[in-house]
Each structure stands twice: as C-alpha cells, then as structure tokens.
C-alpha cells in the first residue's frame, strides 16, 4: 500500500453489543436487540428472567469501562496518545451518541475495534452497518470510522484463551474438553467463515494446552424450531459425554469475549445444573476479559492498519481481511 494512502487516526472507538445495568433496563434493552425480528413476546420475557436472575445487570458494560481505562493507560505509556471512546449497538452509551461526542471533540478519523472475534452477519457486517447508521445520524462533520480486522487467530486472543483453558484443565486433567460458541442460523453461517474460524481458534488453543481431543459445540440458539441452527447443542453434548462414561468436563466459551449473560446463565447456570443432574463434574474456563495481551492487541491492530506494525497471527490462515467482502456475512433473510 502506498504510504501516502495509509490512514492517520486521532482516536480509537470500541464498539460492543451492550447490556442492561439495572432491572428497569432489561425489557427496553431486549426490545432493542429484537427489533425487526419476528420473536414472540413470550420469548423476550423468558430471556428477561435470565437477566433478572442476576439483578438485571449484564457484566458487559462494566468490562467495557475497564477496557477503556486499560487501553487509555496502554496508549498513554506506549503511544500514540489518542482518546478512547466506547459505543454500543443495543444500550447506553449508544453508538450514535458516542460518534456525536467524537465529532464535538474534534475527532476526524477513528479506528473501530469491535468486540467480536469471528465473521458472521451479527458479529461483523452488522457492526459495519451500525457504524454507518451512527455516522449518518450525526451528519455533518461526523468522523470517518474504519473497522479493524477480525482477531480470531491473533496471539493476543489465542494465548489468553489458552491460559484460561490450561488453568481449568489443571483442576481436572482428564476432563473432556468442550469449546462453545453462540449458535447462529445455518444460512447465516453459510454466508461467512464463522464455523471455520471457530474451528481454527479451537485447534490453535488445543495445540497450546497439549490436547488433540476436543469438541466444538454451540449454545444459546433463539430461533424457531423449524429454522436450522448450528449444532450440536451444548446440552446434547453433555448428555453424550455422560453416556460415553466421561466423569469430568471443561467447557471453554471460546466464542465469547466476556462473561455476559450467555455465559453466566446458559453455561454457569443451565449447563452446570444439567451436569449436576448427570453426575458430570463441570469446570468452566474463564473468558478473555481484559487480559493485558488482549488490550495490547487492540493497539497493535491500529498500528498494523496504519502500516507501522507487521500483522501477527497464528496458524496457516493468515490475517483476516480488513472488511467483509461484498458476498460474505450477508444478512439473514427474515420470513
């Protein structure tokens, strides 16, 4: 790339899914999440109970505040000394409000780091659409915003995941190793590299913990029974492990960055209860959270985009493209 065409940034924007921070937020938050989707009200109220089980608070926003502070410290110590902003898709601080503040602060061009490691419509292209909508809402003077590449095979992600899986396996060295990720409709998966990237990430982590026997399963599906979603489901997997004589299982939520509701409820509550019923010992590996290597990776990805650092990755896939190709991560057609 011509050095003259490389972007020059003056801020970093962290973009996340968002989550409620008090019981009164839960229903409005879920209505934002499900807007435009043909989801029965009963399903929304069922999911709301998951949040109420934890006081109506998702850990996502707390983690994001911590991440902003850690990244600001990293940039202050190592440079470049840019401000760090944060906006959400579904709850405050909403992305458009954040972009408006960036404009008012005089930001001209920002690098956007999205809290999603894998390609899919909801994990990649939809965030590009969110950014475009936010910029359109702000209007004149809105900063340019470039989404950084996916990081599913970056050492700053894989190494912390491996550390957490290793720690979990120390509690139960002979346990079956199961990786989990959020299920998506099969048609959505077919329009992206979601499943292939997850498989590669599992392989890279397994290599580092010395395990060749592992499974990738899926959790938290929310579509109608008539719509095919990626499987096998975590519950079915646990039942199969029990039937095969396994006594211990380590579950590593490799598809998630933080301990949000799909981890706290679907794994730590439902999957753990199922294991208790089956007589399986359940050990859940921690998510990456705000590991120091993960924080440093964000800075690296910005410098990489600016041509000031060579890309880093693990395995043979190479670094992912900067943005979705025209035909990939297509939106799901809704009936």
Steps between C-alpha positions, in 0.01 A plus 500: 500500500621848419614663831320818396169309492536346846244632749598747771289460811440727796275274713397141569135398519401184687172354373306245705163328521388674818303376798262613775634645823185489713168311494318791334739475204434134421181518292601813300841343437350174372253695285801670338670163446190343343374798301401390150507132591194280517557385859196426719456723804506188716856429387609855587351464848673164548838650414423796727477256792859396431609860560278540806667189642816715520334815627423634152869575440722373220877506563568633149490871577719460808757316293486764230564781750798308630623439145479871415714582805755227431535596134536868590780406740670285236484781244621756754801284588592376152325738265341625293313714755155483350168524683295182530123506442239231550157447346247215501261349249214439741538705818656811645739640409339463158735512205345807336532698825866403524571597139330833562730561798800406287396759244452764768845415641654562159580139408558472126575129445472208742591132496210287625568181695192276514466254789443205269778266389322317217324573175122471467228749424430578866867493601653693211294653222222620732758703693606663175136589446473630857798729443359625170162574661662682790705718266190576293308596815774740606516659158730786409847482649471136605841333524611229261500162675688191380417161651810299588543141387380186676735353758394135542856377429698788648745407779345770719177299500615138466770510770271636776232247407759222521614623844145483629437154353828379649397629842164324473663174395730515802188452713403192300783373272303206360187700422341507158578834334201678345510838328177696464384788282169673437291308250379685191262396222661258256423741215689778680797273566509398133543864397812546714809328636353479851523124544841467332648782709362350821645162408840655434494689830414178686783319325751772585400504866499120523853484359618735772348296783618168358159355420407348166161376621247782511152588381343818368134534596249782496268664749237771549298443182189717488327427169183299438537119498422496127814705421830305487770638730859390548548200729562284688347670801696514826224310684502215250879486520498473880249216485716318242811542715317356799371208295855434380623471858668837543507630855642851455458774241682829443287746305685787331275775355738586217228681307462765773731779613343566841282331759173643376157344530549213254793392716359577845158347439527254212826346624557583868133444585325270249796289383632467855157387624483240222845372595390472863199294389719275286778464756758677284752729667472837324795740475458815296807673358502878543451729201775731376353804673751784521819297490809716447586322174149565371524869584837524325355325196259789442789745480686260268207473261481878469873532434473214251227685309720810496792304354711544813497133608502170313190283542523217751300179489521133593442200275487491122196714426676835504342821626138556410401767251437850631134504403243252376514412133180596312363144506590398856321545832172561320199587715250230586184514295206521734177327421 
